[in-house]
Amino acid sequence: FSKYGIASARYQLGQTEAWDDDQTNANRSAYLADSNTDLIIDMAIGNVGVITLVDNIDKIKFYNVPTVGRAINFTLRIIQHASSAKTVSYSTIEFYTDSGSTAVSGTKTLQWSGGASHVMSTGVDDVDIVQFTSICDTTNTVRIYGSVIGQNFS
């Protein structure tokens, strides 16, 4: 906050000095792993991510989720495959306190606004934007709230 009460926010796609278009690059805040079927969202690298689907996503891993008393917003732009529709499944979610070696113990949930998870738009090159808000209000409890910001941008 400035002395005039104005807040500013910084959003970045990852470590700018290490950024490249390879969406399997772990220097990105959102990247694909395990033959492009796992989506990794690393909340320590940045709070904005961009991925283009090249296969169906069957697992999502949240790295560096906040600790007690902290919250993080993460906005993700998902671009549909250029020739055949791919899906994003939210049925397998993993939470880590670091970059993938220490799983969160205790309660961890991903809840969606309205009770229904995001369903990826199916048009060629369609863009969906989702946002995740991670709040840790007690020890060993991580809640991530998912919201669909918009779908079928084309």
C-alpha positions in Angstrom: 0.0 0.0 0.0 1.2 3.5 -0.8 1.0 6.3 1.7 -2.3 7.3 -0.1 -3.9 3.9 0.6 -3.5 2.6 -3.0 -2.6 -1.1 -3.3 -0.6 -2.5 -6.1 -0.2 -6.1 -7.2 2.4 -7.8 -9.2 1.6 -10.8 -11.4 4.2 -12.9 -13.2 4.2 -16.0 -15.3 7.3 -17.4 -13.6 10.9 -16.5 -13.2 11.4 -14.0 -16.0 15.1 -14.6 -16.4 14.4 -18.3 -17.0 11.1 -18.1 -18.9 10.8 -20.0 -22.1 8.0 -21.3 -24.2 8.6 -24.9 -23.2 5.6 -25.7 -21.1 7.4 -28.6 -19.4 9.9 -26.1 -17.9 9.7 -26.2 -14.1 10.7 -22.5 -14.0 7.2 -21.7 -15.1 4.4 -21.1 -12.5 2.2 -23.6 -14.4 3.7 -26.4 -16.4 3.0 -29.9 -17.7 4.7 -33.0 -16.4 4.5 -36.8 -16.7 4.0 -36.9 -20.5 1.9 -33.7 -20.4 -0.9 -35.4 -18.3 0.0 -33.7 -14.9 -0.6 -30.0 -14.4 1.8 -28.5 -11.9 0.8 -25.1 -10.3 3.7 -23.7 -8.3 2.5 -20.9 -6.2 6.0 -19.9 -5.1 7.1 -19.0 -8.7 4.3 -16.8 -9.7 0.5 -16.3 -9.5 -0.4 -16.4 -13.2 0.0 -19.4 -15.5 -0.6 -20.3 -19.1 -0.8 -23.8 -20.5 -1.8 -25.2 -23.9 -3.4 -28.7 -23.7 -1.5 -31.3 -25.6 -3.0 -34.3 -23.8 -5.8 -34.9 -21.3 -4.9 -33.7 -17.8 -5.6 -36.4 -15.2 -3.8 -35.0 -12.2 -3.2 -31.5 -10.8 -0.5 -30.8 -8.2 -0.3 -27.6 -6.2 3.2 -26.8 -5.1 4.2 -24.4 -2.3 0.7 -23.9 -1.0 0.5 -21.2 1.7 1.2 -21.9 5.4 -1.0 -20.8 8.3 -2.2 -17.3 8.1 -1.5 -16.9 4.4 -3.5 -16.8 1.2 -2.5 -16.9 -2.5 -4.6 -16.3 -5.6 -3.5 -18.0 -8.8 -5.0 -17.3 -12.2 -4.6 -19.9 -15.0 -5.3 -19.5 -18.7 -5.9 -22.9 -20.3 -5.8 -23.0 -24.1 -7.5 -25.9 -25.8 -5.5 -28.1 -28.2 -5.2 -26.9 -31.8 -6.8 -29.9 -33.5 -8.6 -32.2 -31.0 -10.4 -31.4 -27.8 -8.6 -32.4 -24.5 -10.0 -32.6 -21.0 -8.9 -31.4 -17.6 -9.9 -33.7 -14.7 -10.0 -32.4 -11.1 -10.5 -35.9 -9.6 -6.9 -36.3 -8.5 -5.5 -33.3 -6.7 -2.2 -33.3 -4.7 -1.0 -30.6 -2.3 2.6 -29.9 -1.4 4.3 -27.5 1.0 7.4 -27.4 -1.3 8.2 -28.3 -4.9 6.7 -31.7 -4.9 8.5 -33.8 -2.2 6.5 -32.9 1.0 2.8 -33.6 0.8 0.5 -31.6 3.0 -0.7 -33.6 5.9 -4.1 -33.1 7.4 -7.2 -31.7 5.7 -6.9 -30.5 2.1 -9.7 -29.7 -0.2 -10.4 -28.1 -3.6 -13.9 -26.7 -3.7 -15.6 -25.1 -6.7 -17.9 -22.1 -6.8 -21.4 -23.4 -7.2 -20.3 -27.0 -6.3 -19.4 -27.9 -9.9 -15.8 -28.1 -11.1 -14.5 -26.5 -14.3 -15.2 -28.3 -17.5 -12.8 -27.4 -20.4 -14.3 -25.8 -23.5 -14.0 -28.1 -26.5 -13.6 -25.7 -29.4 -10.2 -25.6 -31.2 -8.0 -23.0 -29.5 -10.7 -22.0 -27.0 -9.4 -20.3 -23.9 -10.8 -20.9 -20.4 -9.6 -18.9 -17.4 -9.9 -20.3 -13.9 -8.7 -18.9 -10.6 -7.6 -20.7 -7.5 -7.6 -19.1 -4.1 -5.6 -21.0 -1.5 -6.2 -20.2 2.2 -4.5 -21.8 5.1 -6.3 -20.7 8.3 -5.3 -23.5 10.7 -2.4 -25.9 11.0 -2.6 -28.9 8.7 -5.6 -27.4 6.8 -5.4 -26.2 3.2 -8.4 -25.1 1.3 -8.3 -24.1 -2.3 -11.3 -22.5 -3.8 -11.7 -22.8 -7.6 -13.7 -20.3 -9.7 -14.3 -20.2 -13.4 -13.5 -16.7 -14.5 -14.6 -17.2 -18.1 -14.9 -19.9 -20.8 -14.9 -20.4 -24.5 -12.9 -17.3 -25.3 -12.1 -17.7 -29.0 
